[in-house]
Amino acid sequence: MPGYRAYRLRIGEAERSAFSRPPEFDDTHAWYLKTQDVMNRLWVAERLIRIQFPLPVHDAARAYFLDLNRTVWEGLPDGESVRDYLEDNRLTFLDAARAAMG
C-alpha cells in the first residue's frame, strides 16, 4: 500500500534525524531546516495511514509519530536511548500494520 510505504520511508528519515539531533540548534541550523521538512512529510504520511488502514493501525502510527516528534524536537534526558524510547510504539505500529495487511 502506498500510504504504508510512504510512512515507513518517512519514519526512517525521522529516525535518522532523531539519532543525529545536535545538542543545540536554532531555526537557521542545517539540521533543523532538513528535519522540519522530514517531519512535515511524516505528518502527511501519518494522515494517509488514517485513510487507508483500520483505526487501530492509525492509532499505532500516531503514537509512534508523537514519540518521534518529541524525540526530534525536545530530545531525551541524558542517558536515555533513542532506540529504547521509540521501540515499543514502533513495534506496536509494525504489528498492527502486519495484522491489517494479512
Biopython code that builds the backbone (N, CA, C, O; Angstrom):
import numpy as np
from Bio.PDB.StructureBuilder import StructureBuilder

atoms = [
    (1, "MET", "N", (0.829, -1.182, 0.000)),
    (1, "MET", "CA", (0.000, 0.000, 0.000)),
    (1, "MET", "C", (0.874, 1.246, 0.000)),
    (1, "MET", "O", (1.836, 1.329, 0.763)),
    (2, "PRO", "N", (0.549, 2.212, -0.847)),
    (2, "PRO", "CA", (1.372, 3.417, -0.949)),
    (2, "PRO", "C", (1.482, 4.201, 0.358)),
    (2, "PRO", "O", (2.562, 4.705, 0.666)),
    (3, "GLY", "N", (0.416, 4.321, 1.130)),
    (3, "GLY", "CA", (0.465, 5.075, 2.377)),
    (3, "GLY", "C", (1.413, 4.442, 3.385)),
    (3, "GLY", "O", (2.166, 5.136, 4.068)),
    (4, "TYR", "N", (1.366, 3.111, 3.470)),
    (4, "TYR", "CA", (2.246, 2.397, 4.391)),
    (4, "TYR", "C", (3.699, 2.571, 3.975)),
    (4, "TYR", "O", (4.564, 2.852, 4.805)),
    (5, "ARG", "N", (3.958, 2.404, 2.688)),
    (5, "ARG", "CA", (5.329, 2.548, 2.188)),
    (5, "ARG", "C", (5.848, 3.955, 2.431)),
    (5, "ARG", "O", (6.982, 4.125, 2.877)),
    (6, "ALA", "N", (5.036, 4.964, 2.144)),
    (6, "ALA", "CA", (5.445, 6.357, 2.378)),
    (6, "ALA", "C", (5.719, 6.589, 3.863)),
    (6, "ALA", "O", (6.689, 7.254, 4.226)),
    (7, "TYR", "N", (4.871, 6.044, 4.705)),
    (7, "TYR", "CA", (5.047, 6.225, 6.146)),
    (7, "TYR", "C", (6.350, 5.584, 6.606)),
    (7, "TYR", "O", (7.106, 6.187, 7.368)),
    (8, "ARG", "N", (6.614, 4.369, 6.147)),
    (8, "ARG", "CA", (7.853, 3.679, 6.536)),
    (8, "ARG", "C", (9.084, 4.449, 6.066)),
    (8, "ARG", "O", (10.065, 4.555, 6.803)),
    (9, "LEU", "N", (9.042, 4.992, 4.838)),
    (9, "LEU", "CA", (10.174, 5.781, 4.353)),
    (9, "LEU", "C", (10.377, 7.031, 5.204)),
    (9, "LEU", "O", (11.506, 7.375, 5.551)),
    (10, "ARG", "N", (9.287, 7.703, 5.534)),
    (10, "ARG", "CA", (9.372, 8.931, 6.338)),
    (10, "ARG", "C", (9.824, 8.630, 7.761)),
    (10, "ARG", "O", (10.543, 9.420, 8.374)),
    (11, "ILE", "N", (9.396, 7.479, 8.284)),
    (11, "ILE", "CA", (9.850, 7.086, 9.615)),
    (11, "ILE", "C", (11.370, 6.950, 9.622)),
    (11, "ILE", "O", (12.039, 7.429, 10.538)),
    (12, "GLY", "N", (11.903, 6.303, 8.607)),
    (12, "GLY", "CA", (13.360, 6.141, 8.527)),
    (12, "GLY", "C", (14.080, 7.476, 8.526)),
    (12, "GLY", "O", (15.097, 7.638, 9.200)),
    (13, "GLU", "N", (13.557, 8.433, 7.773)),
    (13, "GLU", "CA", (14.159, 9.774, 7.747)),
    (13, "GLU", "C", (14.061, 10.440, 9.119)),
    (13, "GLU", "O", (15.022, 11.048, 9.591)),
    (14, "ALA", "N", (12.903, 10.323, 9.749)),
    (14, "ALA", "CA", (12.706, 10.947, 11.061)),
    (14, "ALA", "C", (13.588, 10.283, 12.118)),
    (14, "ALA", "O", (14.127, 10.960, 12.993)),
    (15, "GLU", "N", (13.735, 8.971, 12.039)),
    (15, "GLU", "CA", (14.612, 8.282, 12.984)),
    (15, "GLU", "C", (16.054, 8.759, 12.816)),
    (15, "GLU", "O", (16.751, 8.981, 13.806)),
    (16, "ARG", "N", (16.499, 8.917, 11.582)),
    (16, "ARG", "CA", (17.854, 9.429, 11.360)),
    (16, "ARG", "C", (18.005, 10.839, 11.954)),
    (16, "ARG", "O", (19.045, 11.171, 12.523)),
    (17, "SER", "N", (16.968, 11.652, 11.817)),
    (17, "SER", "CA", (17.006, 12.987, 12.416)),
    (17, "SER", "C", (17.088, 12.901, 13.937)),
    (17, "SER", "O", (17.823, 13.666, 14.562)),
    (18, "ALA", "N", (16.347, 11.985, 14.529)),
    (18, "ALA", "CA", (16.382, 11.824, 15.992)),
    (18, "ALA", "C", (17.769, 11.394, 16.458)),
    (18, "ALA", "O", (18.280, 11.901, 17.456)),
    (19, "PHE", "N", (18.372, 10.460, 15.732)),
    (19, "PHE", "CA", (19.696, 9.976, 16.120)),
    (19, "PHE", "C", (20.789, 11.014, 15.887)),
    (19, "PHE", "O", (21.813, 10.996, 16.571)),
    (20, "SER", "N", (20.586, 11.909, 14.939)),
    (20, "SER", "CA", (21.625, 12.909, 14.625)),
    (20, "SER", "C", (21.334, 14.282, 15.234)),
    (20, "SER", "O", (21.990, 15.263, 14.885)),
    (21, "ARG", "N", (20.358, 14.359, 16.138)),
    (21, "ARG", "CA", (19.962, 15.626, 16.748)),
    (21, "ARG", "C", (21.150, 16.284, 17.445)),
    (21, "ARG", "O", (21.766, 15.685, 18.327)),
    (22, "PRO", "N", (21.469, 17.511, 17.049)),
    (22, "PRO", "CA", (22.567, 18.197, 17.731)),
    (22, "PRO", "C", (22.122, 18.675, 19.119)),
    (22, "PRO", "O", (20.931, 18.878, 19.353)),
    (23, "PRO", "N", (23.063, 18.852, 20.024)),
    (23, "PRO", "CA", (22.695, 19.294, 21.368)),
    (23, "PRO", "C", (22.060, 20.690, 21.375)),
    (23, "PRO", "O", (21.209, 20.985, 22.214)),
    (24, "GLU", "N", (22.468, 21.523, 20.457)),
    (24, "GLU", "CA", (21.906, 22.868, 20.341)),
    (24, "GLU", "C", (21.687, 23.188, 18.873)),
    (24, "GLU", "O", (22.487, 22.809, 18.017)),
    (25, "PHE", "N", (20.594, 23.892, 18.588)),
    (25, "PHE", "CA", (20.293, 24.312, 17.217)),
    (25, "PHE", "C", (19.290, 25.455, 17.276)),
    (25, "PHE", "O", (18.621, 25.672, 18.286)),
    (26, "ASP", "N", (19.206, 26.175, 16.170)),
    (26, "ASP", "CA", (18.162, 27.200, 16.054)),
    (26, "ASP", "C", (17.484, 27.017, 14.702)),
    (26, "ASP", "O", (17.790, 26.073, 13.973)),
    (27, "ASP", "N", (16.565, 27.915, 14.366)),
    (27, "ASP", "CA", (15.780, 27.714, 13.146)),
    (27, "ASP", "C", (16.535, 28.056, 11.861)),
    (27, "ASP", "O", (15.940, 28.074, 10.783)),
    (28, "THR", "N", (17.832, 28.325, 11.962)),
    (28, "THR", "CA", (18.654, 28.512, 10.760)),
    (28, "THR", "C", (19.672, 27.379, 10.593)),
    (28, "THR", "O", (20.375, 27.311, 9.584)),
    (29, "HIS", "N", (19.742, 26.506, 11.574)),
    (29, "HIS", "CA", (20.683, 25.384, 11.548)),
    (29, "HIS", "C", (20.292, 24.415, 10.431)),
    (29, "HIS", "O", (19.107, 24.154, 10.223)),
    (30, "ALA", "N", (21.275, 23.887, 9.719)),
    (30, "ALA", "CA", (21.007, 22.970, 8.595)),
    (30, "ALA", "C", (20.205, 21.751, 9.055)),
    (30, "ALA", "O", (19.296, 21.313, 8.350)),
    (31, "TRP", "N", (20.530, 21.197, 10.226)),
    (31, "TRP", "CA", (19.787, 20.042, 10.736)),
    (31, "TRP", "C", (18.319, 20.408, 10.923)),
    (31, "TRP", "O", (17.436, 19.643, 10.536)),
    (32, "TYR", "N", (18.052, 21.560, 11.508)),
    (32, "TYR", "CA", (16.676, 21.996, 11.741)),
    (32, "TYR", "C", (15.913, 22.128, 10.427)),
    (32, "TYR", "O", (14.787, 21.645, 10.313)),
    (33, "LEU", "N", (16.511, 22.769, 9.452)),
    (33, "LEU", "CA", (15.831, 23.003, 8.171)),
    (33, "LEU", "C", (15.487, 21.684, 7.485)),
    (33, "LEU", "O", (14.379, 21.518, 6.973)),
    (34, "LYS", "N", (16.428, 20.754, 7.473)),
    (34, "LYS", "CA", (16.173, 19.447, 6.863)),
    (34, "LYS", "C", (15.123, 18.678, 7.666)),
    (34, "LYS", "O", (14.216, 18.073, 7.095)),
    (35, "THR", "N", (15.251, 18.708, 8.973)),
    (35, "THR", "CA", (14.354, 17.945, 9.837)),
    (35, "THR", "C", (12.933, 18.489, 9.803)),
    (35, "THR", "O", (11.978, 17.717, 9.881)),
    (36, "GLN", "N", (12.778, 19.785, 9.691)),
    (36, "GLN", "CA", (11.441, 20.371, 9.596)),
    (36, "GLN", "C", (10.712, 19.797, 8.381)),
    (36, "GLN", "O", (9.534, 19.451, 8.468)),
    (37, "ASP", "N", (11.402, 19.699, 7.267)),
    (37, "ASP", "CA", (10.821, 19.125, 6.051)),
    (37, "ASP", "C", (10.498, 17.640, 6.250)),
    (37, "ASP", "O", (9.430, 17.174, 5.852)),
    (38, "VAL", "N", (11.411, 16.914, 6.856)),
    (38, "VAL", "CA", (11.209, 15.483, 7.123)),
    (38, "VAL", "C", (9.971, 15.265, 7.985)),
    (38, "VAL", "O", (9.141, 14.408, 7.682)),
    (39, "MET", "N", (9.850, 16.034, 9.049)),
    (39, "MET", "CA", (8.727, 15.846, 9.973)),
    (39, "MET", "C", (7.395, 16.261, 9.337)),
    (39, "MET", "O", (6.359, 15.661, 9.626)),
    (40, "ASN", "N", (7.419, 17.266, 8.488)),
    (40, "ASN", "CA", (6.193, 17.644, 7.773)),
    (40, "ASN", "C", (5.738, 16.527, 6.840)),
    (40, "ASN", "O", (4.546, 16.226, 6.764)),
    (41, "ARG", "N", (6.683, 15.912, 6.131)),
    (41, "ARG", "CA", (6.334, 14.805, 5.242)),
    (41, "ARG", "C", (5.832, 13.592, 6.033)),
    (41, "ARG", "O", (4.920, 12.892, 5.594)),
    (42, "LEU", "N", (6.434, 13.354, 7.195)),
    (42, "LEU", "CA", (5.977, 12.251, 8.042)),
    (42, "LEU", "C", (4.556, 12.508, 8.525)),
    (42, "LEU", "O", (3.742, 11.586, 8.565)),
    (43, "TRP", "N", (4.250, 13.734, 8.889)),
    (43, "TRP", "CA", (2.899, 14.076, 9.340)),
    (43, "TRP", "C", (1.879, 13.777, 8.243)),
    (43, "TRP", "O", (0.819, 13.217, 8.523)),
    (44, "VAL", "N", (2.186, 14.142, 7.002)),
    (44, "VAL", "CA", (1.278, 13.867, 5.881)),
    (44, "VAL", "C", (1.124, 12.358, 5.685)),
    (44, "VAL", "O", (0.010, 11.866, 5.501)),
    (45, "ALA", "N", (2.224, 11.632, 5.725)),
    (45, "ALA", "CA", (2.159, 10.174, 5.559)),
    (45, "ALA", "C", (1.341, 9.528, 6.675)),
    (45, "ALA", "O", (0.599, 8.576, 6.431)),
    (46, "GLU", "N", (1.474, 10.039, 7.893)),
    (46, "GLU", "CA", (0.695, 9.507, 9.013)),
    (46, "GLU", "C", (-0.798, 9.715, 8.781)),
    (46, "GLU", "O", (-1.604, 8.866, 9.161)),
    (47, "ARG", "N", (-1.174, 10.817, 8.171)),
    (47, "ARG", "CA", (-2.584, 11.077, 7.862)),
    (47, "ARG", "C", (-3.090, 10.120, 6.781)),
    (47, "ARG", "O", (-4.253, 9.718, 6.811)),
    (48, "LEU", "N", (-2.237, 9.754, 5.834)),
    (48, "LEU", "CA", (-2.627, 8.782, 4.804)),
    (48, "LEU", "C", (-2.925, 7.415, 5.422)),
    (48, "LEU", "O", (-3.803, 6.692, 4.952)),
    (49, "ILE", "N", (-2.191, 7.072, 6.471)),
    (49, "ILE", "CA", (-2.438, 5.807, 7.161)),
    (49, "ILE", "C", (-3.877, 5.789, 7.683)),
    (49, "ILE", "O", (-4.542, 4.754, 7.637)),
    (50, "ARG", "N", (-4.353, 6.920, 8.173)),
    (50, "ARG", "CA", (-5.724, 7.002, 8.703)),
    (50, "ARG", "C", (-6.752, 6.716, 7.614)),
    (50, "ARG", "O", (-7.790, 6.111, 7.881)),
    (51, "ILE", "N", (-6.471, 7.144, 6.404)),
    (51, "ILE", "CA", (-7.393, 6.950, 5.286)),
    (51, "ILE", "C", (-7.367, 5.508, 4.786)),
    (51, "ILE", "O", (-8.405, 4.956, 4.421)),
    (52, "GLN", "N", (-6.186, 4.904, 4.771)),
    (52, "GLN", "CA", (-6.014, 3.617, 4.108)),
    (52, "GLN", "C", (-6.112, 2.392, 5.008)),
    (52, "GLN", "O", (-6.268, 1.275, 4.514)),
    (53, "PHE", "N", (-6.025, 2.585, 6.317)),
    (53, "PHE", "CA", (-5.973, 1.435, 7.224)),
    (53, "PHE", "C", (-7.056, 1.544, 8.287)),
    (53, "PHE", "O", (-7.609, 2.621, 8.509)),
    (54, "PRO", "N", (-7.357, 0.429, 8.944)),
    (54, "PRO", "CA", (-8.281, 0.476, 10.082)),
    (54, "PRO", "C", (-7.731, 1.391, 11.184)),
    (54, "PRO", "O", (-6.523, 1.609, 11.280)),
    (55, "LEU", "N", (-8.621, 1.909, 11.994)),
    (55, "LEU", "CA", (-8.253, 2.868, 13.034)),
    (55, "LEU", "C", (-7.150, 2.378, 13.978)),
    (55, "LEU", "O", (-6.298, 3.182, 14.355)),
    (56, "PRO", "N", (-7.120, 1.102, 14.378)),
    (56, "PRO", "CA", (-6.027, 0.668, 15.261)),
    (56, "PRO", "C", (-4.635, 0.858, 14.643)),
    (56, "PRO", "O", (-3.674, 1.137, 15.360)),
    (57, "VAL", "N", (-4.524, 0.711, 13.333)),
    (57, "VAL", "CA", (-3.238, 0.937, 12.669)),
    (57, "VAL", "C", (-2.885, 2.417, 12.740)),
    (57, "VAL", "O", (-1.748, 2.774, 13.047)),
    (58, "HIS", "N", (-3.856, 3.274, 12.458)),
    (58, "HIS", "CA", (-3.585, 4.708, 12.555)),
    (58, "HIS", "C", (-3.230, 5.111, 13.983)),
    (58, "HIS", "O", (-2.311, 5.902, 14.193)),
    (59, "ASP", "N", (-3.949, 4.575, 14.962)),
    (59, "ASP", "CA", (-3.652, 4.911, 16.353)),
    (59, "ASP", "C", (-2.212, 4.546, 16.707)),
    (59, "ASP", "O", (-1.525, 5.303, 17.393)),
    (60, "ALA", "N", (-1.765, 3.398, 16.243)),
    (60, "ALA", "CA", (-0.386, 2.974, 16.500)),
    (60, "ALA", "C", (0.598, 3.866, 15.752)),
    (60, "ALA", "O", (1.640, 4.233, 16.295)),
    (61, "ALA", "N", (0.273, 4.217, 14.507)),
    (61, "ALA", "CA", (1.133, 5.112, 13.726)),
    (61, "ALA", "C", (1.210, 6.481, 14.392)),
    (61, "ALA", "O", (2.279, 7.090, 14.440)),
    (62, "ARG", "N", (0.096, 6.963, 14.900)),
    (62, "ARG", "CA", (0.048, 8.272, 15.562)),
    (62, "ARG", "C", (0.890, 8.279, 16.837)),
    (62, "ARG", "O", (1.623, 9.234, 17.094)),
    (63, "ALA", "N", (0.788, 7.224, 17.626)),
    (63, "ALA", "CA", (1.588, 7.136, 18.851)),
    (63, "ALA", "C", (3.076, 7.140, 18.525)),
    (63, "ALA", "O", (3.869, 7.779, 19.216)),
    (64, "TYR", "N", (3.446, 6.427, 17.471)),
    (64, "TYR", "CA", (4.854, 6.389, 17.076)),
    (64, "TYR", "C", (5.291, 7.753, 16.547)),
    (64, "TYR", "O", (6.388, 8.213, 16.863)),
    (65, "PHE", "N", (4.454, 8.398, 15.754)),
    (65, "PHE", "CA", (4.758, 9.743, 15.270)),
    (65, "PHE", "C", (4.990, 10.698, 16.444)),
    (65, "PHE", "O", (5.951, 11.468, 16.438)),
    (66, "LEU", "N", (4.120, 10.648, 17.440)),
    (66, "LEU", "CA", (4.265, 11.552, 18.589)),
    (66, "LEU", "C", (5.560, 11.283, 19.351)),
    (66, "LEU", "O", (6.210, 12.222, 19.811)),
    (67, "ASP", "N", (5.946, 10.005, 19.490)),
    (67, "ASP", "CA", (7.233, 9.678, 20.116)),
    (67, "ASP", "C", (8.395, 10.246, 19.313)),
    (67, "ASP", "O", (9.309, 10.858, 19.866)),
    (68, "LEU", "N", (8.346, 10.036, 18.001)),
    (68, "LEU", "CA", (9.406, 10.565, 17.143)),
    (68, "LEU", "C", (9.465, 12.088, 17.197)),
    (68, "LEU", "O", (10.542, 12.675, 17.293)),
    (69, "ASN", "N", (8.308, 12.711, 17.135)),
    (69, "ASN", "CA", (8.246, 14.169, 17.158)),
    (69, "ASN", "C", (8.868, 14.712, 18.450)),
    (69, "ASN", "O", (9.646, 15.666, 18.424)),
    (70, "ARG", "N", (8.514, 14.095, 19.570)),
    (70, "ARG", "CA", (9.085, 14.535, 20.853)),
    (70, "ARG", "C", (10.596, 14.352, 20.862)),
    (70, "ARG", "O", (11.334, 15.246, 21.275)),
    (71, "THR", "N", (11.048, 13.200, 20.409)),
    (71, "THR", "CA", (12.474, 12.896, 20.420)),
    (71, "THR", "C", (13.251, 13.859, 19.527)),
    (71, "THR", "O", (14.321, 14.340, 19.897)),
    (72, "VAL", "N", (12.701, 14.130, 18.354)),
    (72, "VAL", "CA", (13.373, 15.025, 17.407)),
    (72, "VAL", "C", (13.461, 16.446, 17.956)),
    (72, "VAL", "O", (14.540, 17.039, 17.961)),
    (73, "TRP", "N", (12.357, 16.991, 18.411)),
    (73, "TRP", "CA", (12.335, 18.420, 18.772)),
    (73, "TRP", "C", (12.730, 18.704, 20.209)),
    (73, "TRP", "O", (13.309, 19.753, 20.491)),
    (74, "GLU", "N", (12.428, 17.786, 21.128)),
    (74, "GLU", "CA", (12.729, 18.049, 22.534)),
    (74, "GLU", "C", (13.935, 17.279, 23.042)),
    (74, "GLU", "O", (14.523, 17.639, 24.061)),
    (75, "GLY", "N", (14.305, 16.217, 22.333)),
    (75, "GLY", "CA", (15.389, 15.372, 22.793)),
    (75, "GLY", "C", (14.926, 14.488, 23.934)),
    (75, "GLY", "O", (13.749, 14.474, 24.293)),
    (76, "LEU", "N", (15.858, 13.761, 24.490)),
    (76, "LEU", "CA", (15.576, 12.863, 25.605)),
    (76, "LEU", "C", (16.501, 13.221, 26.766)),
    (76, "LEU", "O", (17.547, 13.836, 26.558)),
    (77, "PRO", "N", (16.128, 12.844, 27.970)),
    (77, "PRO", "CA", (17.026, 13.080, 29.104)),
    (77, "PRO", "C", (18.366, 12.378, 28.882)),
    (77, "PRO", "O", (18.433, 11.341, 28.223)),
    (78, "ASP", "N", (19.416, 12.950, 29.434)),
    (78, "ASP", "CA", (20.741, 12.340, 29.318)),
    (78, "ASP", "C", (20.690, 10.885, 29.752)),
    (78, "ASP", "O", (20.084, 10.536, 30.765)),
    (79, "GLY", "N", (21.330, 10.062, 28.971)),
    (79, "GLY", "CA", (21.406, 8.646, 29.295)),
    (79, "GLY", "C", (20.266, 7.808, 28.749)),
    (79, "GLY", "O", (20.350, 6.580, 28.755)),
    (80, "GLU", "N", (19.201, 8.444, 28.277)),
    (80, "GLU", "CA", (18.083, 7.681, 27.719)),
    (80, "GLU", "C", (18.364, 7.406, 26.240)),
    (80, "GLU", "O", (18.750, 8.306, 25.494)),
    (81, "SER", "N", (18.170, 6.182, 25.837)),
    (81, "SER", "CA", (18.454, 5.749, 24.472)),
    (81, "SER", "C", (17.288, 6.083, 23.532)),
    (81, "SER", "O", (16.133, 5.789, 23.839)),
    (82, "VAL", "N", (17.600, 6.695, 22.394)),
    (82, "VAL", "CA", (16.579, 6.978, 21.385)),
    (82, "VAL", "C", (15.929, 5.670, 20.943)),
    (82, "VAL", "O", (14.704, 5.572, 20.869)),
    (83, "ARG", "N", (16.734, 4.693, 20.657)),
    (83, "ARG", "CA", (16.212, 3.403, 20.194)),
    (83, "ARG", "C", (15.274, 2.781, 21.227)),
    (83, "ARG", "O", (14.189, 2.313, 20.880)),
    (84, "ASP", "N", (15.684, 2.777, 22.478)),
    (84, "ASP", "CA", (14.840, 2.190, 23.527)),
    (84, "ASP", "C", (13.547, 2.970, 23.697)),
    (84, "ASP", "O", (12.485, 2.372, 23.875)),
    (85, "TYR", "N", (13.617, 4.287, 23.645)),
    (85, "TYR", "CA", (12.428, 5.114, 23.818)),
    (85, "TYR", "C", (11.408, 4.860, 22.704)),
    (85, "TYR", "O", (10.204, 4.829, 22.958)),
    (86, "LEU", "N", (11.885, 4.683, 21.487)),
    (86, "LEU", "CA", (10.993, 4.528, 20.334)),
    (86, "LEU", "C", (10.495, 3.102, 20.121)),
    (86, "LEU", "O", (9.480, 2.897, 19.456)),
    (87, "GLU", "N", (11.179, 2.139, 20.662)),
    (87, "GLU", "CA", (10.951, 0.741, 20.290)),
    (87, "GLU", "C", (9.538, 0.238, 20.542)),
    (87, "GLU", "O", (8.974, -0.413, 19.662)),
    (88, "ASP", "N", (8.942, 0.504, 21.694)),
    (88, "ASP", "CA", (7.622, -0.067, 22.000)),
    (88, "ASP", "C", (6.558, 0.363, 20.998)),
    (88, "ASP", "O", (5.858, -0.483, 20.441)),
    (89, "ASN", "N", (6.425, 1.664, 20.762)),
    (89, "ASN", "CA", (5.407, 2.126, 19.815)),
    (89, "ASN", "C", (5.767, 1.789, 18.369)),
    (89, "ASN", "O", (4.882, 1.636, 17.527)),
    (90, "ARG", "N", (7.038, 1.677, 18.086)),
    (90, "ARG", "CA", (7.463, 1.249, 16.744)),
    (90, "ARG", "C", (6.965, -0.175, 16.478)),
    (90, "ARG", "O", (6.365, -0.450, 15.439)),
    (91, "LEU", "N", (7.219, -1.058, 17.414)),
    (91, "LEU", "CA", (6.785, -2.455, 17.241)),
    (91, "LEU", "C", (5.267, -2.576, 17.232)),
    (91, "LEU", "O", (4.717, -3.376, 16.475)),
    (92, "THR", "N", (4.586, -1.800, 18.056)),
    (92, "THR", "CA", (3.120, -1.811, 18.069)),
    (92, "THR", "C", (2.580, -1.424, 16.697)),
    (92, "THR", "O", (1.665, -2.066, 16.182)),
    (93, "PHE", "N", (3.150, -0.370, 16.104)),
    (93, "PHE", "CA", (2.729, 0.033, 14.756)),
    (93, "PHE", "C", (2.993, -1.069, 13.745)),
    (93, "PHE", "O", (2.100, -1.422, 12.975)),
    (94, "LEU", "N", (4.190, -1.612, 13.732)),
    (94, "LEU", "CA", (4.526, -2.652, 12.753)),
    (94, "LEU", "C", (3.617, -3.865, 12.907)),
    (94, "LEU", "O", (3.167, -4.431, 11.910)),
    (95, "ASP", "N", (3.347, -4.265, 14.127)),
    (95, "ASP", "CA", (2.472, -5.413, 14.370)),
    (95, "ASP", "C", (1.038, -5.125, 13.890)),
    (95, "ASP", "O", (0.403, -5.984, 13.277)),
    (96, "ALA", "N", (0.537, -3.921, 14.170)),
    (96, "ALA", "CA", (-0.822, -3.554, 13.735)),
    (96, "ALA", "C", (-0.914, -3.516, 12.214)),
    (96, "ALA", "O", (-1.892, -3.992, 11.638)),
    (97, "ALA", "N", (0.091, -2.955, 11.569)),
    (97, "ALA", "CA", (0.087, -2.883, 10.097)),
    (97, "ALA", "C", (0.161, -4.285, 9.497)),
    (97, "ALA", "O", (-0.547, -4.596, 8.539)),
    (98, "ARG", "N", (1.020, -5.122, 10.065)),
    (98, "ARG", "CA", (1.151, -6.506, 9.565)),
    (98, "ARG", "C", (-0.178, -7.241, 9.704)),
    (98, "ARG", "O", (-0.592, -7.945, 8.782)),
    (99, "ALA", "N", (-0.838, -7.092, 10.818)),
    (99, "ALA", "CA", (-2.120, -7.766, 11.039)),
    (99, "ALA", "C", (-3.174, -7.266, 10.052)),
    (99, "ALA", "O", (-3.970, -8.057, 9.547)),
    (100, "ALA", "N", (-3.187, -5.962, 9.773)),
    (100, "ALA", "CA", (-4.181, -5.391, 8.858)),
    (100, "ALA", "C", (-3.923, -5.813, 7.413)),
    (100, "ALA", "O", (-4.856, -5.944, 6.619)),
    (101, "MET", "N", (-2.656, -6.023, 7.082)),
    (101, "MET", "CA", (-2.316, -6.382, 5.706)),
    (101, "MET", "C", (-2.428, -7.886, 5.466)),
    (101, "MET", "O", (-2.297, -8.359, 4.337)),
    (102, "GLY", "N", (-2.670, -8.623, 6.537)),
    (102, "GLY", "CA", (-2.908, -10.054, 6.406)),
    (102, "GLY", "C", (-1.669, -10.813, 6.221)),
    (102, "GLY", "O", (-1.707, -12.037, 6.095)),
]
sb = StructureBuilder()
sb.init_structure("model")
sb.init_model(0)
sb.init_chain("A")
sb.init_seg("    ")
for serial, (resi, resn, name, xyz) in enumerate(atoms, 1):
    if name == "N":
        sb.init_residue(resn, " ", resi, " ")
    sb.init_atom(name, np.array(xyz, "f"), 0.0, 1.0, " ", f" {name:<3s}", serial, name[0])
structure = sb.get_structure()
